[in-house]
């Protein structure tokens, strides 16, 4: 075993690894849950773990309330992701990239009784996670849930097929924005190196996720920039999108991915907020990006009364109120936050 591998196989509490394997070992049919409004980490983690467990002879069903984004179509096994748990015939549920059952959206709503009584292994990396399983492996120091899964794979000496490595690398790349975010640690890069040793190529992920875009998505991004407003001398920026925005661009909802990141990249911005309200007029979703010392996870949790969370630099929240009410409220609170520092 290489020195890097030796470091990676001792990162999780051994007791938690043992408890996790005690849940996995007897299970024959396993549901792997990715959170609603999926991203590269939750889908990559679900598919990556499915490939690992399939190599052990397990039947795995990756499930997500919403269809995976089209730019993840290259992932092996993407066609196996379902939007419902069917007859609920599972020995084990592994909940990924979220620590609260409500984050699994309509999957939880339709299968609430089953999920609240099921055996659940929860694997996550969000600092705001409470844990929703009998066993919870939550590591906020990890850049992505995919990173935690590689650590579990290394420590439990599980197989790592090339298909799994590609899926897990996707999770790591998308949650670090190609290793540009401050959550990119030496360990995250060591995990990426381990995945590359299994024959995957970063270009396979980067090209469809970060470089290619349809004309409709480019038009949507232009509309979001056109809607943008600033205050606090340009340190705060915000924008929004509605069904009308999508229709005018000829776009779909999934094409708004990383809109808050796009706004955050504008020079001088310290807090970027992107609001969206599509099919449900009384529900508004917020995506927040913050520079230090501002904490996006804390702000999202506080402003949404707990219906939000994430990471210090990137987080999200849901508000059960229309966009016209949510946006002025949140902007006023963010302005107060920025004014504290001056």
C-alpha positions in Angstrom: 0.0 0.0 0.0 1.4 3.4 -1.0 2.0 6.1 1.6 -0.9 8.1 0.3 -3.2 5.0 0.6 -2.0 4.5 4.2 -3.1 8.0 5.0 -6.5 7.6 3.4 -7.4 4.4 5.2 -7.3 5.8 8.7 -9.5 8.9 8.4 -12.9 7.8 9.8 -13.6 6.6 13.3 -13.0 2.8 13.2 -16.1 2.2 15.3 -18.3 4.0 12.7 -16.7 2.0 9.9 -17.5 -1.2 11.7 -21.1 -0.1 12.4 -21.5 0.9 8.7 -20.2 -2.5 7.5 -22.5 -4.3 9.9 -25.4 -2.6 8.2 -24.1 -3.2 4.7 -22.9 -6.8 5.1 -26.3 -8.6 5.5 -28.2 -6.2 3.2 -29.1 -7.7 -0.2 -31.2 -4.9 -1.7 -30.1 -1.4 -0.9 -31.7 2.0 -1.8 -29.2 4.8 -2.3 -30.8 8.2 -1.8 -29.5 11.4 -3.5 -31.0 14.7 -2.3 -33.6 16.6 -4.2 -32.4 19.2 -6.8 -29.4 16.9 -7.4 -25.9 18.0 -8.1 -22.7 16.2 -9.2 -21.8 15.1 -5.7 -25.1 13.5 -4.6 -25.6 11.7 -7.9 -21.9 10.8 -8.3 -21.9 9.5 -4.7 -25.0 7.4 -5.2 -23.8 5.9 -8.5 -20.2 5.5 -7.2 -21.4 3.6 -4.1 -23.8 1.5 -6.3 -20.9 0.3 -8.4 -18.8 -0.5 -5.3 -21.6 -2.4 -3.6 -22.6 -4.2 -6.9 -19.1 -5.6 -6.9 -19.9 -7.2 -3.5 -23.0 -8.8 -5.0 -25.5 -6.3 -3.7 -28.6 -5.1 -5.7 -28.5 -1.3 -5.5 -31.2 1.2 -6.5 -30.1 4.8 -6.8 -33.0 7.1 -6.2 -33.6 10.9 -6.4 -36.8 12.9 -6.2 -35.7 14.8 -9.3 -34.1 13.6 -12.6 -30.3 14.0 -12.7 -29.0 17.1 -14.6 -28.4 16.4 -18.2 -24.7 17.4 -18.0 -24.2 14.3 -15.9 -25.4 12.0 -18.7 -21.8 10.6 -19.1 -21.9 8.9 -15.7 -22.0 5.1 -15.9 -25.3 3.9 -14.5 -27.1 7.2 -14.8 -30.0 5.5 -16.5 -30.6 3.4 -13.3 -31.6 6.4 -11.2 -35.3 6.2 -10.3 -37.6 8.8 -8.9 -39.6 6.5 -6.6 -38.9 3.7 -4.2 -41.6 1.5 -5.6 -42.7 -1.3 -3.2 -40.1 -0.2 -0.6 -38.6 -3.7 -0.6 -35.1 -2.7 0.8 -33.0 -4.2 3.5 -31.0 -0.9 3.9 -31.2 2.7 2.9 -28.0 4.7 2.5 -28.8 8.4 2.5 -26.2 10.5 0.8 -25.1 14.1 0.8 -27.7 15.3 3.2 -28.4 14.8 6.9 -32.1 15.3 7.1 -34.7 13.1 5.6 -36.7 16.1 4.3 -33.8 17.0 2.0 -34.8 14.0 -0.1 -37.9 15.9 -1.1 -40.8 14.0 -2.6 -39.1 10.7 -2.0 -39.4 11.4 1.7 -42.9 12.7 1.3 -44.2 9.7 -0.6 -42.3 7.1 1.6 -42.2 8.9 4.9 -43.5 6.0 7.0 -41.0 3.5 5.4 -38.0 5.9 5.7 -38.7 6.8 9.3 -38.6 3.1 10.3 -36.0 1.8 7.8 -32.4 0.9 8.6 -30.5 4.0 7.4 -26.8 4.6 7.0 -26.2 8.3 6.5 -23.0 9.6 4.8 -22.5 13.3 4.4 -20.1 16.2 4.6 -22.3 19.2 5.3 -21.5 21.1 8.5 -25.3 21.7 9.1 -26.1 18.0 9.0 -27.8 16.5 12.0 -27.6 12.9 10.8 -30.7 10.9 9.9 -29.5 7.3 10.3 -28.8 4.6 12.8 -25.2 5.1 11.8 -24.1 8.6 10.7 -20.7 9.2 9.0 -20.5 13.0 8.7 -17.2 14.7 8.0 -17.5 18.5 7.5 -13.8 18.7 6.7 -14.4 16.6 3.5 -14.8 18.6 0.3 -17.5 16.3 -0.9 -19.6 13.3 0.2 -17.7 11.5 -2.6 -14.5 12.1 -0.6 -16.0 10.5 2.5 -17.0 7.5 0.4 -13.5 7.0 -0.9 -12.2 7.2 2.7 -14.8 4.5 3.7 -13.8 2.4 0.7 -10.2 2.6 1.6 -10.7 1.9 5.3 -13.1 -1.0 4.8 -11.0 -2.4 2.0 -13.9 -2.4 -0.5 -13.4 -2.8 -4.2 -13.2 0.4 -6.4 -14.2 -0.3 -10.0 -13.3 2.2 -12.6 -16.9 3.1 -13.0 -17.2 3.9 -9.3 -14.0 6.0 -9.5 -15.4 8.1 -12.3 -18.6 8.8 -10.5 -16.8 9.7 -7.2 -14.3 11.9 -9.1 -17.3 13.8 -10.5 -18.6 14.4 -7.0 -15.2 15.7 -5.9 -14.7 17.9 -8.9 -18.2 19.5 -8.8 -18.1 20.2 -5.1 -14.7 21.9 -5.4 -15.4 23.6 -8.7 -12.5 21.7 -10.3 -10.4 22.2 -7.1 -10.8 25.9 -7.1 -12.8 26.4 -3.9 -11.2 26.8 -0.5 -12.6 23.3 0.5 -9.8 21.8 -1.6 -7.5 20.3 1.0 -4.4 18.1 0.6 -6.5 15.2 1.5 -9.1 16.0 -1.2 -6.3 16.0 -3.7 -4.9 12.7 -2.4 -8.4 11.2 -2.8 -8.5 12.6 -6.3 -5.1 11.0 -7.0 -6.4 7.7 -5.8 -9.3 7.9 -8.1 -7.1 8.8 -11.1 -5.0 5.7 -10.3 -8.0 3.7 -11.2 -7.9 4.9 -14.8 -10.3 7.9 -14.9 -9.6 11.1 -16.7 -10.6 14.5 -15.4 -11.5 15.8 -18.9 -14.3 13.3 -18.9 -16.0 15.3 -16.1 -14.8 18.8 -16.8 -15.8 19.0 -20.5 -19.6 18.3 -20.0 -19.9 20.0 -16.6 -17.9 23.2 -17.0 -17.2 23.8 -20.7 -20.2 22.7 -22.7 -23.5 24.6 -22.5 -26.5 24.9 -24.8 -27.5 28.1 -26.4 -30.6 28.1 -24.1 -28.4 27.9 -21.0 -26.2 30.7 -22.3 -29.3 32.8 -22.8 -30.6 32.0 -19.3 -27.2 33.0 -17.8 -27.4 36.3 -19.7 -30.9 36.9 -18.4 -29.7 36.3 -14.8 -26.9 38.7 -15.3 -29.3 41.2 -16.8 -31.6 40.9 -13.7 -28.6 41.4 -11.3 -28.7 44.2 -8.7 -26.0 45.3 -6.2 -25.7 47.2 -3.0 -23.2 47.8 -0.3 -20.8 49.3 -2.8 -20.9 46.2 -4.9 -20.1 43.8 -2.1 -23.7 42.3 -2.3 -25.1 41.1 -5.6 -28.4 39.2 -6.2 -30.5 38.0 -9.1 -33.5 35.9 -9.8 -35.3 33.6 -12.2 -38.9 32.6 -12.7 -40.9 30.5 -15.2 -41.0 33.6 -17.4 -37.2 33.8 -17.3 -36.9 30.2 -18.4 -39.5 30.6 -21.1 -37.9 33.6 -22.6 -34.5 31.8 -22.7 -36.0 28.6 -23.9 -34.3 27.0 -20.9 -35.2 24.4 -18.3 -34.9 24.7 -14.5 -31.7 22.5 -14.3 -29.9 25.0 -16.5 -29.7 27.6 -13.6 -26.9 25.5 -12.0 -24.1 27.5 -10.4 -25.9 30.9 -11.1 -24.9 32.1 -7.6 -21.3 31.1 -8.4 -21.4 33.1 -11.6 -22.6 36.1 -9.6 -20.0 35.5 -6.9 -17.2 35.7 -9.5 -18.0 39.3 -10.3 -15.2 41.6 -9.0 -15.7 43.1 -5.5 -18.6 40.7 -4.6 -18.5 39.2 -1.1 -22.0 37.8 -0.9 -24.0 36.5 -4.0 -27.6 35.5 -3.8 -29.6 33.8 -6.5 -33.4 33.4 -6.0 -35.6 31.1 -8.0 -39.3 30.3 -8.0 -40.7 28.1 -10.7 -43.6 25.8 -10.6 -44.7 26.5 -7.1 -45.3 30.3 -6.7 -45.4 30.2 -2.9 -42.0 28.5 -2.7 -38.7 30.4 -3.2 -35.3 28.8 -3.2 -32.1 30.6 -2.4 -28.6 29.7 -3.4 -26.0 31.7 -1.5 -22.2 32.1 -2.1 -20.0 34.0 0.5 -16.4 35.0 0.8 -14.8 34.9 4.3 -15.7 35.9 6.9 -19.3 35.5 6.0 -20.8 32.0 6.6 -23.3 31.0 3.9 -24.6 27.9 5.9 -25.2 29.9 9.1 -27.0 32.7 7.1 -29.2 30.2 5.2 -30.2 28.4 8.4 -31.0 31.5 10.3 -32.9 33.3 7.5 -35.0 30.3 6.7 -35.7 29.2 10.3 -33.7 26.0 9.7 -34.9 25.1 6.2 -31.5 25.5 4.8 -27.8 24.8 5.3 -24.7 23.7 3.5 -21.1 25.0 3.7 -19.4 28.2 4.9 -18.8 29.3 1.3 -21.9 27.8 -0.4 -25.3 27.0 1.0 -29.0 27.0 0.1 -32.4 27.6 1.7 -36.1 27.2 1.0 -38.7 29.8 1.9 -42.4 29.0 1.9 -43.3 32.4 0.6 -43.4 34.1 -2.8 -40.4 35.5 -4.5 -41.7 39.0 -4.1 -41.7 38.6 -0.3 -38.6 36.5 0.1 -36.2 38.6 -1.9 -36.6 41.9 -0.1 -36.5 40.2 3.3 -33.3 38.3 2.5 -31.6 41.2 0.8 -32.3 43.5 3.8 -30.8 40.9 6.2 -27.7 40.4 4.0 -27.2 44.1 3.9 -27.3 44.2 7.7 -24.7 41.5 7.7 -22.4 43.4 5.4 -22.8 46.6 7.3 -21.7 45.0 10.6 -18.2 44.7 9.2 -18.1 48.5 8.4 
